[in-house]
Amino acid sequence: MTTRKFVYRMISIFIGASILYSFGFGTIAQDDPPAEDAAAAETVEMTAGDAFAKAEEVQFNLDQTWILIAGFMVFFMQAGFAMLEGGMIRETGVVNSLAENFMDACITGLVFFLVGYGIAYGTYDAGLEGGGLTPSAIPMMLGGADGSGAGDGALFVGFFFQFAFAGAAATIATGGMAERTNFVGKLIYSAILGAIIYPVVVFWTWGGGWIAAQGFIDFAGSTIVHMTGGVVALVGAYVLGPRAGRVFGRPPAASNLGFAALGTFILWFGWYGFNVGSALGANDVNVLGLVAVNTTLAATAGALGAMFHTYFLTRSWNVSFILNGSLAGLVAITAGCASVTPINAVIIGVLAGVVLVISIGVVESLKIDDAVGAFSVHGACGAFGTLMIGIVGSEALGAPSLLDGGSLDLLGAQVIGVVVVAVWAGAASFIMFRALNAVNILHVDPEADRIGIDAYEHHASVWPNVLPLREADDEN
């Protein structure tokens, strides 16, 4: 063996022994850590606690962000309502329809901020027994929150999301009363609806009031939002009377089915914010996914149910009923989108399409001129969908129904909620519309019936080159 090889071998042995010694010493040292290592371990534990708190903060911010995004989607539904209504009514009222739908958002936003949100989520007693509204306890204008308080951000997010729902309730009523409502009267009734009628319904339900205490389930507002707006629309249409030249049994043709189809697609898109957003957070993927799927299935099934039912009656593939059928399915599933299985969402959607067609026929037979079928879509199907939770709700999803759990308790609670909200919305709106009618600011001037409400109230036409304005003095 050469001297060089011997030196290399000795160096290798020395390095290997050093490594083994280091590992052995480290193992022994673990049994009795020095003070510095103990302090480091404590620091690691503190860091883990901080990380947990940070994770909670991130989740909270994510939840609030999702609620905001969902609120933006619900607000965009105002555009869908405007396009749908403008496409479904006659050409001479489209400008008025667009103006009224736009003002629904403006008026509701202001009055809901001033008093409506405080009524809806106040802490006063508004029960049926021994309770009543106490104005001094209603936190007006969000209780004076200005953005500097620790909880102001969440309050603002909650207000915005709920305002978008209130605006939807107001614009539903607008559709049923289209083409003949005095513009000033429209502004007044939208203000009353957004400030009092709708907020009281919310307080009794989502606000933790006495209807909620019965076990009532309405996840995203089939009854609370849609049926309320639909009942107000029906009462308003009844008090107003029919449009000029209206022949019952032969509804006026839609002015622009392209507008109507666009509006329906916008509403369908916005409904994902309406329903999925009502989870009020982004931390439960099961709920988010189920609600999105149920919303989709009910919309598709509703369109098919209305389309085939209408075809069997008329031998015509009626596009108006296809569009409204999808909305009927969406309205019906809104209450139970987190409480029923997907297959039951399909059943609810199909039946809602049939309910829509039947309801439109009944309203027509009563000679009530509901211009866009607002009550049938939102009122009748809203009530139907809410009641169906008590029949096909899933016990595993917290809704022990008649067919899954064998109990009548939930169905009873649903009936109470639907009946009470219908009576409240109907009675309050009847008084409101009668009062407006008594002071002659509910129905447009007879001259508006002659020349068209767009020409009379707005001096505008949505298609001026195709539909020139008729002046009030042309035939005088």
C-alpha positions, 0 to 999 in steps of 0.5 A: 500500500502506498503512503498516499493511499494510506493517508486517504484511508485514515482521513476517510475513517476520521470523517466517518467516525466524526459523523457517527459521533455527531449523530450519537451526540445529537440523539443523547442531547434530545433527552435533555434539551438546553434552555435555549432549545426549550425557548425555541420550542415555546416560540414555535408553539406561539407561532402555531397559535398565531398561524391559526388566528391568521387562518381564521382571519383569512377565512373571515375575509374570504367569506365576506368577499364571497358575500360581496361578489354574490351581492354584486350578482344579485344586484345585476339581476335588476338588469335582468328584470328590466330586460325581461319586463321590457321584452314581455310588454308592449312597445309603448311601455318599454321606456317606462319599464326601464325607468321604473326598474332602475328607480327600484334600485335607487329608491330601495337602496335609500329607504333600506339604508334609512330604516328598512335594514334596521327593521329587518335585523333590529333587536326589538320585539315584533312578535304576535303576542305582547310585541310591537314595533318600537321605533326608538329601538330601530337602528336607523342608517345602520346605527351610524356606522361610519367605517371606523368601528371594528365590526363596521365592515361586516355590517356594510357587507351584510347591508349591501347583500340584503339591499340587493334582495330588497331591490329584487322584491320591489322590481317583481311588483313593478313587472305585474303593474307594467304600462299603467302605473303613475310614475310618482305613485310607483316611486311611493309604493317602492319606497313603502315596500322597501322601508316597511312591507318587505323588512317586516317579512325579513324580521319575522324570518331571517331576522330571527322573529316568530316565524323562524321560531316555528322551524320555518325554512327559506334558505334564499327567499322563495317566500321572503323575497319572491312571494312577497313581491309576487303578492304585491304585484297581484294586488297592485294589478287588481287595484290598477285594473287592466291595461288599455285595450286588454282582451282577456284570453288573448294577452298582448304579444311580447314586444321583443323576445330577444330582450326577454331571453337576454333578461332571463339569462342574466337572471339565471346567472344572478340567481347563483349569487342569490342562492349560493351567496345565501350560504353567507360564507365560503367555508362549506363546500358541500353546501356551496356545491349542492346549492349550485347544482340544485339551482341549475337543475331546477331551472332546466327542469322548470323550462322543460315542465312549462314548455311541454305542458304548454305544448300539450295545451296549444301545440306550440313551443311557446318561448315566453313560457319556456323563459318564465318556466326556467324562472319558475324553477329558480323561484321554487328551488330558492327556499330549499336549495340547501335542503333537498337532494338533486333529484328532488330539485328536478322534481320541484323544477318540473312541477313549478313549470306546471304550476306556472302555466296553471297559475297564469290561466287562473289569473287570466280567468279572474281578469287580473292583468298581470303584465309579465306573469309576476304573481305566477312566477314569483308568488305561486311558485315561491309558495309552492317551492317553500311548501315542497320542503315540508314534503320532500326535504332531506332529513340528512340536510336538516329538513325532516319532511313528510317523505323523509322523516315522516313528520308533519312538523316542518310542513306545518311550519312552512304552511304558517310562514307562507300563509302569514307572509301572503296575508301581511303582504296582501293586506299591507299592499292593498291598503297602500294601493287603495290609498294611492288610488284615492289621491289619484296617483296610482293609475296614469292619466287616461291620455297616457292610455291613448298615446302610450305611457312612454310618450306621455310620462317620458316623451321618449320611445325605445325605438323612435325610428320604428315607433314615432311618438304620438303627441297628446294634442294630435287628435285634440 
